[in-house]
Amino acid sequence: MQTLTVDLGDRSYPIHIGPGLLDQAGLITTHLAQKRVAIVTNTTVGPLYLDRLTKTFTGAGVAVTHIVLPDGEAYKDWQSLNLIFDDLLKSRAERKTTLVALGGGVIGDMTGFAAACYQRGVPFIQVPTTLLSQVDSSVGGKTGINHPLGKNMIGAFYQPKVVLADTDTLKTLPPRELSAGLAEVIKYGLIWDADFFKWLEANMEKLRALDADAISHAIYRSCEIKAQVVAQDEREGGIRAILNLGHTFGHAIESGMGYGNWLHGEAVAAGMVLAADASKRKGWLTEADVERARALIHRAGLPDTAPDLGIEKYLDFMGHDKKVEAGKIRFVLLKKIGEAVITADLSRADLDATLTGHVHAI
């Protein structure tokens, strides 16, 4: 097991990474305010791991309530959020009852938002079971739900007490979901660490084959980078926005295609190719740099072109992005591989060229 810390003063918390962690009660029970938890999961992850995690809790004398939601990005909405509240109220969950998110990014985001809201704030723990959630969404305290006009537009910054990333859970992950998680791993190399990007180029096949050493290193380094950025800017007032490379384009793709038709990681991957192309048009990246990013994304089993929604539709969805400031869309672009920058200085001509140069007909 490897452990690192998200340093946020009195709200700091550990991230544990390794195999067999679902069975280690001591990693969780020390963070409980009372011996009572509500595990929130979905219809896909529940049959795989809910009984196992429940046994870990009950073996430590912890009372457990189950909340099982439908699976998929399409259910990341008010209706599903209310299902969590309904069960918490019916079971008379208290302010010291801890919510446990067992699942991928959708479950983590909704459980965290529910925890932020229920009785004005109850503790919660992240137990991410997908690569994407282990390297990204479970860390940093971003929680929320989608709105038809924009992804993740309703939510709260609310930190977990601990993150438990059991790498064994990745063995039941469909290949498409594994690839979706690799998009966020590639992102960290592009925005922060050129040497990590080179390592990914050398080890992509091992990662796709779930080589234990390779996958553990990728998760640890990804979480380490995110923890460093979040510690500097918890509420995304500045540098934290670089973690959204590809996301402004990607969220437009998810919204425009209908939530769930493109996985989040797939949309981010295509969005990163668009961001790399825009960076080239700014004179920052070379064509060879763009090709390196595109090629690695392709080798990860991810789309390296975006759907052609039409320029106006892209602009409409991007206009609802959280990074819009004073009416201007701010983009995360790349000065070079390993260094990101946030800018609103992208000409309409360059944006239009990017949105027509790396898209395909739907």
BAMAR-304061 format. One record per residue (C-alpha): residue number from 1; x, y, z. Coordinates in steps of 0.05 Angstrom, whole numbers, plus 32768, in hexadecimal, padded with zeros to 4 digits. Each point is the difference from the previous one (the first is absolute). Layout:
residues N
<r pos="NUM" x="X" y="Y" z="Z"/>
...
END
This chain:
residues 362
<r pos="1" x="8000" y="8000" z="8000"/>
<r pos="2" x="8016" y="8047" z="7FF1"/>
<r pos="3" x="7FE5" y="803D" z="8024"/>
<r pos="4" x="8003" y="804A" z="7FF1"/>
<r pos="5" x="7FDE" y="803C" z="801F"/>
<r pos="6" x="7FD6" y="8038" z="7FE5"/>
<r pos="7" x="801A" y="803A" z="802A"/>
<r pos="8" x="7FC6" y="802E" z="8012"/>
<r pos="9" x="8011" y="8010" z="8048"/>
<r pos="10" x="7FCD" y="7FE5" z="8031"/>
<r pos="11" x="7FD9" y="7FE2" z="7FC5"/>
<r pos="12" x="803B" y="7FD8" z="7FE6"/>
<r pos="13" x="7FF3" y="7FB8" z="7FEF"/>
<r pos="14" x="8026" y="7FC2" z="7FE9"/>
<r pos="15" x="7FFA" y="7FDB" z="7FBD"/>
<r pos="16" x="8010" y="7FB6" z="8007"/>
<r pos="17" x="8012" y="7FDB" z="7FC0"/>
<r pos="18" x="800A" y="7FB5" z="7FF9"/>
<r pos="19" x="7FE0" y="7FBB" z="7FFA"/>
<r pos="20" x="7FD1" y="7FE1" z="8033"/>
<r pos="21" x="7FEE" y="8041" z="8023"/>
<r pos="22" x="7FB5" y="7FF2" z="8002"/>
<r pos="23" x="800F" y="7FCC" z="8036"/>
<r pos="24" x="8029" y="802E" z="802D"/>
<r pos="25" x="7FCE" y="801D" z="8031"/>
<r pos="26" x="8034" y="8027" z="8026"/>
<r pos="27" x="800D" y="802D" z="7FC4"/>
<r pos="28" x="7FB8" y="8019" z="8004"/>
<r pos="29" x="7FE6" y="7FF8" z="8047"/>
<r pos="30" x="8033" y="8030" z="801D"/>
<r pos="31" x="7FDE" y="8037" z="7FD7"/>
<r pos="32" x="7FB8" y="7FF2" z="8018"/>
<r pos="33" x="7FDE" y="8032" z="802E"/>
<r pos="34" x="7FD1" y="7FC8" z="8017"/>
<r pos="35" x="7FFA" y="7FB6" z="7FF0"/>
<r pos="36" x="7FCC" y="800A" z="7FCC"/>
<r pos="37" x="8007" y="8008" z="7FB4"/>
<r pos="38" x="7FD4" y="8004" z="7FC3"/>
<r pos="39" x="8021" y="7FE1" z="7FC2"/>
<r pos="40" x="7FEA" y="8020" z="7FBF"/>
<r pos="41" x="800D" y="7FD6" z="7FC2"/>
<r pos="42" x="7FDE" y="7FED" z="7FBE"/>
<r pos="43" x="7FE1" y="7FC4" z="7FDF"/>
<r pos="44" x="8042" y="7FED" z="7FDD"/>
<r pos="45" x="8032" y="8008" z="8038"/>
<r pos="46" x="7FD2" y="7FE9" z="8038"/>
<r pos="47" x="7FFD" y="7FB6" z="7FEB"/>
<r pos="48" x="804B" y="7FFF" z="7FFB"/>
<r pos="49" x="8018" y="8022" z="8040"/>
<r pos="50" x="7FC6" y="8015" z="802E"/>
<r pos="51" x="7FFD" y="7FC0" z="8028"/>
<r pos="52" x="804C" y="7FFF" z="8008"/>
<r pos="53" x="8004" y="8047" z="801A"/>
<r pos="54" x="7FC3" y="7FF5" z="802C"/>
<r pos="55" x="8022" y="7FC4" z="801F"/>
<r pos="56" x="803E" y="802A" z="800E"/>
<r pos="57" x="7FD6" y="8033" z="8025"/>
<r pos="58" x="7FD3" y="7FD0" z="8027"/>
<r pos="59" x="803E" y="7FD8" z="8015"/>
<r pos="60" x="8018" y="8040" z="8021"/>
<r pos="61" x="7FBE" y="800B" z="8023"/>
<r pos="62" x="7FE7" y="8036" z="7FD0"/>
<r pos="63" x="7FB6" y="8003" z="7FED"/>
<r pos="64" x="7FF4" y="8005" z="7FB5"/>
<r pos="65" x="7FC8" y="801B" z="7FD5"/>
<r pos="66" x="8000" y="7FF3" z="7FB4"/>
<r pos="67" x="7FEA" y="8032" z="7FCB"/>
<r pos="68" x="8002" y="7FE4" z="7FB9"/>
<r pos="69" x="7FF7" y="8030" z="7FC6"/>
<r pos="70" x="7FF8" y="7FF3" z="7FB5"/>
<r pos="71" x="8041" y="7FFF" z="7FDB"/>
<r pos="72" x="8017" y="8035" z="7FCE"/>
<r pos="73" x="800F" y="8049" z="7FF3"/>
<r pos="74" x="7FB8" y="800A" z="7FEA"/>
<r pos="75" x="7FEA" y="7FF5" z="8049"/>
<r pos="76" x="802F" y="8035" z="801D"/>
<r pos="77" x="7FC6" y="802E" z="800E"/>
<r pos="78" x="7FD0" y="801C" z="8034"/>
<r pos="79" x="7FD4" y="7FC2" z="7FFE"/>
<r pos="80" x="8038" y="7FD1" z="8013"/>
<r pos="81" x="801A" y="8031" z="8034"/>
<r pos="82" x="7FBB" y="8000" z="8020"/>
<r pos="83" x="8001" y="7FB4" z="8003"/>
<r pos="84" x="803D" y="8006" z="802D"/>
<r pos="85" x="7FDD" y="8033" z="802D"/>
<r pos="86" x="7FC1" y="7FD4" z="8002"/>
<r pos="87" x="8027" y="7FC5" z="801A"/>
<r pos="88" x="8028" y="8029" z="8031"/>
<r pos="89" x="7FC1" y="801D" z="801E"/>
<r pos="90" x="7FDB" y="7FBE" z="8001"/>
<r pos="91" x="803A" y="7FDF" z="8025"/>
<r pos="92" x="8005" y="803D" z="802F"/>
<r pos="93" x="8048" y="800D" z="7FEE"/>
<r pos="94" x="8020" y="8032" z="802F"/>
<r pos="95" x="8032" y="8038" z="7FF8"/>
<r pos="96" x="8039" y="7FD2" z="8014"/>
<r pos="97" x="7FEB" y="7FC8" z="7FD0"/>
<r pos="98" x="8036" y="7FF9" z="7FCB"/>
<r pos="99" x="7FED" y="7FF8" z="7FB7"/>
<r pos="100" x="802D" y="7FD0" z="7FD9"/>
<r pos="101" x="8004" y="8007" z="7FB4"/>
<r pos="102" x="800D" y="7FBC" z="7FE2"/>
<r pos="103" x="8006" y="8006" z="7FB5"/>
<r pos="104" x="8019" y="802C" z="7FC8"/>
<r pos="105" x="7FFF" y="804B" z="7FF5"/>
<r pos="106" x="7FB4" y="8007" z="7FFC"/>
<r pos="107" x="7FF6" y="7FDE" z="8043"/>
<r pos="108" x="8039" y="8026" z="8020"/>
<r pos="109" x="7FE7" y="8044" z="7FE7"/>
<r pos="110" x="7FB8" y="7FF3" z="8015"/>
<r pos="111" x="8012" y="7FE3" z="8044"/>
<r pos="112" x="802E" y="8039" z="8010"/>
<r pos="113" x="7FCB" y="8033" z="7FEC"/>
<r pos="114" x="7FCC" y="7FDC" z="802A"/>
<r pos="115" x="8030" y="8000" z="803B"/>
<r pos="116" x="800C" y="804B" z="7FF7"/>
<r pos="117" x="7FB5" y="800C" z="8002"/>
<r pos="118" x="7FE2" y="7FCE" z="8030"/>
<r pos="119" x="7FF5" y="8021" z="8043"/>
<r pos="120" x="802E" y="8037" z="7FE5"/>
<r pos="121" x="803B" y="7FD2" z="7FFD"/>
<r pos="122" x="8011" y="7FB9" z="8015"/>
<r pos="123" x="8043" y="7FDA" z="7FF8"/>
<r pos="124" x="800D" y="7FD7" z="7FC3"/>
<r pos="125" x="8034" y="7FCF" z="7FE7"/>
<r pos="126" x="8015" y="7FF0" z="7FB8"/>
<r pos="127" x="8009" y="7FB7" z="7FEB"/>
<r pos="128" x="800B" y="8009" z="7FB5"/>
<r pos="129" x="7FFB" y="7FC1" z="7FD5"/>
<r pos="130" x="8012" y="801B" z="7FBA"/>
<r pos="131" x="8043" y="8019" z="7FE8"/>
<r pos="132" x="7FE2" y="8044" z="7FF0"/>
<r pos="133" x="7FE5" y="8009" z="8046"/>
<r pos="134" x="8040" y="7FE6" z="8020"/>
<r pos="135" x="802D" y="8031" z="7FDC"/>
<r pos="136" x="7FD2" y="803C" z="7FFC"/>
<r pos="137" x="7FB9" y="8008" z="8018"/>
<r pos="138" x="8007" y="7FE2" z="8045"/>
<r pos="139" x="8038" y="8030" z="8012"/>
<r pos="140" x="7FF8" y="804B" z="800C"/>
<r pos="141" x="7FBA" y="8008" z="801A"/>
<r pos="142" x="7FDA" y="8013" z="7FC1"/>
<r pos="143" x="7FB9" y="7FE5" z="8006"/>
<r pos="144" x="7FC1" y="800C" z="7FD8"/>
<r pos="145" x="7FCC" y="7FED" z="7FCE"/>
<r pos="146" x="7FF1" y="8011" z="7FB7"/>
<r pos="147" x="7FCD" y="802F" z="7FE3"/>
<r pos="148" x="7FE4" y="7FF9" z="7FB9"/>
<r pos="149" x="8024" y="8040" z="7FEE"/>
<r pos="150" x="8043" y="7FEF" z="801E"/>
<r pos="151" x="8028" y="7FC9" z="8021"/>
<r pos="152" x="8011" y="8006" z="804B"/>
<r pos="153" x="7FE1" y="8045" z="8004"/>
<r pos="154" x="7FDE" y="7FF3" z="8043"/>
<r pos="155" x="802B" y="7FE8" z="803A"/>
<r pos="156" x="802F" y="8011" z="8038"/>
<r pos="157" x="8049" y="7FFC" z="8014"/>
<r pos="158" x="7FFE" y="7FCC" z="8038"/>
<r pos="159" x="803B" y="7FD6" z="8015"/>
<r pos="160" x="7FFD" y="7FB6" z="8013"/>
<r pos="161" x="801F" y="7FE5" z="8040"/>
<r pos="162" x="8028" y="7FCB" z="7FDC"/>
<r pos="163" x="8007" y="7FE3" z="7FB9"/>
<r pos="164" x="8008" y="7FB4" z="7FFA"/>
<r pos="165" x="8017" y="7FEC" z="7FBA"/>
<r pos="166" x="8000" y="7FB4" z="7FFE"/>
<r pos="167" x="8024" y="7FEF" z="7FBF"/>
<r pos="168" x="7FE1" y="7FBA" z="8000"/>
<r pos="169" x="7FBD" y="8020" z="7FED"/>
<r pos="170" x="801E" y="8013" z="7FBC"/>
<r pos="171" x="8001" y="7FB6" z="7FED"/>
<r pos="172" x="7FB4" y="8001" z="7FF5"/>
<r pos="173" x="8003" y="8041" z="7FD8"/>
<r pos="174" x="7FEA" y="7FFB" z="7FB7"/>
<r pos="175" x="8038" y="8013" z="7FCF"/>
<r pos="176" x="7FD9" y="803E" z="7FEA"/>
<r pos="177" x="7FFC" y="8019" z="8048"/>
<r pos="178" x="804A" y="7FF2" z="800B"/>
<r pos="179" x="8011" y="8029" z="7FC2"/>
<r pos="180" x="7FD3" y="8038" z="8019"/>
<r pos="181" x="802A" y="8003" z="8040"/>
<r pos="182" x="8040" y="8002" z="7FD8"/>
<r pos="183" x="7FE9" y="8042" z="7FE2"/>
<r pos="184" x="8007" y="8022" z="8043"/>
<r pos="185" x="8044" y="7FDE" z="800C"/>
<r pos="186" x="8019" y="801C" z="7FBE"/>
<r pos="187" x="7FE6" y="8044" z="8014"/>
<r pos="188" x="802F" y="8003" z="803C"/>
<r pos="189" x="803C" y="7FF5" z="7FD3"/>
<r pos="190" x="7FE9" y="8035" z="7FCF"/>
<r pos="191" x="7FF3" y="8036" z="8035"/>
<r pos="192" x="8035" y="7FF4" z="8034"/>
<r pos="193" x="8036" y="7FCB" z="7FF4"/>
<r pos="194" x="8021" y="7FF5" z="7FBC"/>
<r pos="195" x="8029" y="7FC6" z="801D"/>
<r pos="196" x="7FBF" y="7FDD" z="8016"/>
<r pos="197" x="7FE5" y="800B" z="7FB9"/>
<r pos="198" x="803E" y="7FDD" z="7FE4"/>
<r pos="199" x="7FF6" y="7FC8" z="8033"/>
<r pos="200" x="7FB9" y="7FF8" z="7FE7"/>
<r pos="201" x="8018" y="7FFC" z="7FB8"/>
<r pos="202" x="802F" y="7FC7" z="8015"/>
<r pos="203" x="7FCD" y="7FDB" z="802B"/>
<r pos="204" x="7FBB" y="8009" z="7FE0"/>
<r pos="205" x="7FF9" y="7FB7" z="7FED"/>
<r pos="206" x="8011" y="7FEA" z="8047"/>
<r pos="207" x="7FCC" y="802F" z="801B"/>
<r pos="208" x="7FCA" y="7FE5" z="7FD1"/>
<r pos="209" x="8014" y="7FBA" z="8016"/>
<r pos="210" x="7FF9" y="8015" z="8049"/>
<r pos="211" x="8048" y="7FF0" z="8011"/>
<r pos="212" x="8000" y="8008" z="804C"/>
<r pos="213" x="803F" y="8029" z="8007"/>
<r pos="214" x="7FF0" y="802E" z="7FC5"/>
<r pos="215" x="7FB8" y="800D" z="8015"/>
<r pos="216" x="8014" y="800E" z="8049"/>
<r pos="217" x="8035" y="8032" z="7FE9"/>
<r pos="218" x="7FCF" y="8023" z="7FD1"/>
<r pos="219" x="7FCC" y="8007" z="8036"/>
<r pos="220" x="8032" y="8017" z="8034"/>
<r pos="221" x="8021" y="8034" z="7FD3"/>
<r pos="222" x="7FBC" y="8019" z="7FE8"/>
<r pos="223" x="7FE6" y="8009" z="8047"/>
<r pos="224" x="8042" y="801F" z="8015"/>
<r pos="225" x="7FFA" y="8036" z="7FCA"/>
<r pos="226" x="7FB7" y="800D" z="800F"/>
<r pos="227" x="800E" y="8005" z="804B"/>
<r pos="228" x="8037" y="8033" z="7FF3"/>
<r pos="229" x="7FD3" y="802B" z="7FD5"/>
<r pos="230" x="7FC3" y="7FFB" z="802E"/>
<r pos="231" x="802B" y="8012" z="803D"/>
<r pos="232" x="8013" y="8041" z="7FDC"/>
<r pos="233" x="7FB9" y="8012" z="7FE9"/>
<r pos="234" x="7FC8" y="7FD8" z="8020"/>
<r pos="235" x="7FC6" y="8026" z="7FE2"/>
<r pos="236" x="801A" y="800B" z="7FBA"/>
<r pos="237" x="800E" y="804A" z="8005"/>
<r pos="238" x="803F" y="7FF9" z="7FD7"/>
<r pos="239" x="8031" y="7FC8" z="7FF0"/>
<r pos="240" x="7FCF" y="7FC7" z="800F"/>
<r pos="241" x="7FDD" y="8010" z="7FBF"/>
<r pos="242" x="803A" y="7FE0" z="7FDA"/>
<r pos="243" x="7FE4" y="7FBD" z="8016"/>
<r pos="244" x="7FC8" y="800E" z="7FCE"/>
<r pos="245" x="802B" y="7FF7" z="7FC2"/>
<r pos="246" x="7FD1" y="7FE6" z="7FCA"/>
<r pos="247" x="7FC3" y="8008" z="802D"/>
<r pos="248" x="7FE3" y="803F" z="7FE2"/>
<r pos="249" x="7FFC" y="7FDE" z="7FBC"/>
<r pos="250" x="7FF1" y="7FBD" z="8022"/>
<r pos="251" x="7FC5" y="8018" z="8029"/>
<r pos="252" x="7FE2" y="801E" z="7FC0"/>
<r pos="253" x="8007" y="7FBC" z="7FDF"/>
<r pos="254" x="7FDF" y="7FDC" z="803A"/>
<r pos="255" x="7FC7" y="8032" z="8002"/>
<r pos="256" x="7FF8" y="8004" z="7FB5"/>
<r pos="257" x="8000" y="7FB4" z="7FF6"/>
<r pos="258" x="7FD3" y="7FF3" z="803B"/>
<r pos="259" x="801B" y="7FEB" z="8044"/>
<r pos="260" x="801B" y="7FBA" z="8000"/>
<r pos="261" x="8008" y="7FF7" z="7FB4"/>
<r pos="262" x="8048" y="8015" z="8005"/>
<r pos="263" x="8024" y="7FED" z="8041"/>
<r pos="264" x="801F" y="803B" z="8025"/>
<r pos="265" x="8046" y="7FE7" z="7FF2"/>
<r pos="266" x="7FF1" y="7FF7" z="7FB6"/>
<r pos="267" x="7FE6" y="8047" z="7FFA"/>
<r pos="268" x="803C" y="801B" z="8027"/>
<r pos="269" x="802F" y="7FDA" z="7FD2"/>
<r pos="270" x="7FE2" y="801F" z="7FC1"/>
<r pos="271" x="7FFF" y="8043" z="8025"/>
<r pos="272" x="804B" y="7FFB" z="800F"/>
<r pos="273" x="800E" y="7FF6" z="7FB6"/>
<r pos="274" x="7FD8" y="803F" z="7FF2"/>
<r pos="275" x="8025" y="8025" z="8037"/>
<r pos="276" x="8043" y="7FE9" z="7FE4"/>
<r pos="277" x="7FEC" y="8018" z="7FBB"/>
<r pos="278" x="7FEB" y="8044" z="801C"/>
<r pos="279" x="8043" y="8003" z="8024"/>
<r pos="280" x="8023" y="7FF5" z="7FBE"/>
<r pos="281" x="7FD8" y="8038" z="7FE0"/>
<r pos="282" x="8018" y="802E" z="8039"/>
<r pos="283" x="8047" y="7FEE" z="7FEC"/>
<r pos="284" x="800F" y="7FD9" z="8040"/>
<r pos="285" x="7FFF" y="7FB7" z="7FE9"/>
<r pos="286" x="8020" y="7FE5" z="7FC1"/>
<r pos="287" x="7FDB" y="7FD1" z="7FD1"/>
<r pos="288" x="802D" y="7FC9" z="801B"/>
<r pos="289" x="7FE8" y="8010" z="8047"/>
<r pos="290" x="7FB7" y="7FFB" z="7FEA"/>
<r pos="291" x="800E" y="7FBE" z="7FDE"/>
<r pos="292" x="8021" y="7FE4" z="803F"/>
<r pos="293" x="7FC3" y="8011" z="8029"/>
<r pos="294" x="7FD0" y="7FE6" z="7FCB"/>
<r pos="295" x="8028" y="7FC0" z="7FF7"/>
<r pos="296" x="8002" y="7FF0" z="804B"/>
<r pos="297" x="7FB6" y="800D" z="8006"/>
<r pos="298" x="7FF3" y="7FD1" z="7FC5"/>
<r pos="299" x="802D" y="7FCA" z="801F"/>
<r pos="300" x="7FD8" y="8005" z="8040"/>
<r pos="301" x="7FC2" y="7FE9" z="7FD9"/>
<r pos="302" x="7FE1" y="8045" z="8001"/>
<r pos="303" x="7FE1" y="802C" z="7FC9"/>
<r pos="304" x="8033" y="8030" z="7FE2"/>
<r pos="305" x="7FCC" y="8028" z="7FDA"/>
<r pos="306" x="7FC1" y="8023" z="801A"/>
<r pos="307" x="7FB9" y="7FFA" z="7FE7"/>
<r pos="308" x="7FEB" y="8038" z="7FD0"/>
<r pos="309" x="7FC9" y="8022" z="8029"/>
<r pos="310" x="8007" y="803F" z="7FD7"/>
<r pos="311" x="8027" y="803D" z="8016"/>
<r pos="312" x="7FC4" y="8025" z="801C"/>
<r pos="313" x="7FEA" y="7FC5" z="802A"/>
<r pos="314" x="8046" y="7FF9" z="801D"/>
<r pos="315" x="8002" y="804A" z="8010"/>
<r pos="316" x="7FBB" y="7FFC" z="8021"/>
<r pos="317" x="8013" y="7FC7" z="802E"/>
<r pos="318" x="8045" y="801D" z="800F"/>
<r pos="319" x="7FDE" y="8041" z="8013"/>
<r pos="320" x="7FE2" y="7FDB" z="803B"/>
<r pos="321" x="8044" y="7FE8" z="8017"/>
<r pos="322" x="8015" y="8010" z="8048"/>
<r pos="323" x="8040" y="8021" z="7FE7"/>
<r pos="324" x="7FDA" y="8037" z="7FDB"/>
<r pos="325" x="8014" y="8042" z="801F"/>
<r pos="326" x="7FE4" y="8045" z="7FED"/>
<r pos="327" x="7FDC" y="7FDE" z="7FC6"/>
<r pos="328" x="8041" y="7FE4" z="7FE3"/>
<r pos="329" x="800F" y="7FB6" z="7FF9"/>
<r pos="330" x="8042" y="7FF0" z="8022"/>
<r pos="331" x="8026" y="7FC5" z="7FE3"/>
<r pos="332" x="8035" y="7FD4" z="801E"/>
<r pos="333" x="8036" y="7FFC" z="7FCB"/>
<r pos="334" x="8048" y="7FE7" z="7FFE"/>
<r pos="335" x="803E" y="802B" z="7FFD"/>
<r pos="336" x="8026" y="7FBF" z="7FF6"/>
<r pos="337" x="7FF6" y="7FB7" z="8013"/>
<r pos="338" x="8003" y="8002" z="804C"/>
<r pos="339" x="7FEA" y="8049" z="8009"/>
<r pos="340" x="7FB8" y="8019" z="7FFC"/>
<r pos="341" x="7FE6" y="8047" z="7FFF"/>
<r pos="342" x="7FBA" y="801E" z="8009"/>
<r pos="343" x="7FED" y="8034" z="7FCC"/>
<r pos="344" x="7FC4" y="8023" z="7FE2"/>
<r pos="345" x="802D" y="8019" z="7FC7"/>
<r pos="346" x="7FEC" y="7FD0" z="7FC9"/>
<r pos="347" x="7FE8" y="8022" z="7FC1"/>
<r pos="348" x="7FBD" y="7FED" z="7FE2"/>
<r pos="349" x="8025" y="7FEE" z="7FC0"/>
<r pos="350" x="802F" y="7FD0" z="8024"/>
<r pos="351" x="7FC7" y="7FE2" z="8028"/>
<r pos="352" x="7FD6" y="7FF5" z="7FC1"/>
<r pos="353" x="803C" y="7FE0" z="7FDE"/>
<r pos="354" x="800B" y="7FD1" z="803B"/>
<r pos="355" x="7FB6" y="7FED" z="8002"/>
<r pos="356" x="8001" y="7FED" z="7FB7"/>
<r pos="357" x="8046" y="7FE1" z="7FFC"/>
<r pos="358" x="7FF9" y="7FC6" z="8030"/>
<r pos="359" x="7FB7" y="7FEB" z="7FFC"/>
<r pos="360" x="7FDA" y="7FCA" z="7FDC"/>
<r pos="361" x="7FB8" y="7FFC" z="7FE9"/>
<r pos="362" x="7FD0" y="7FE4" z="8033"/>
END
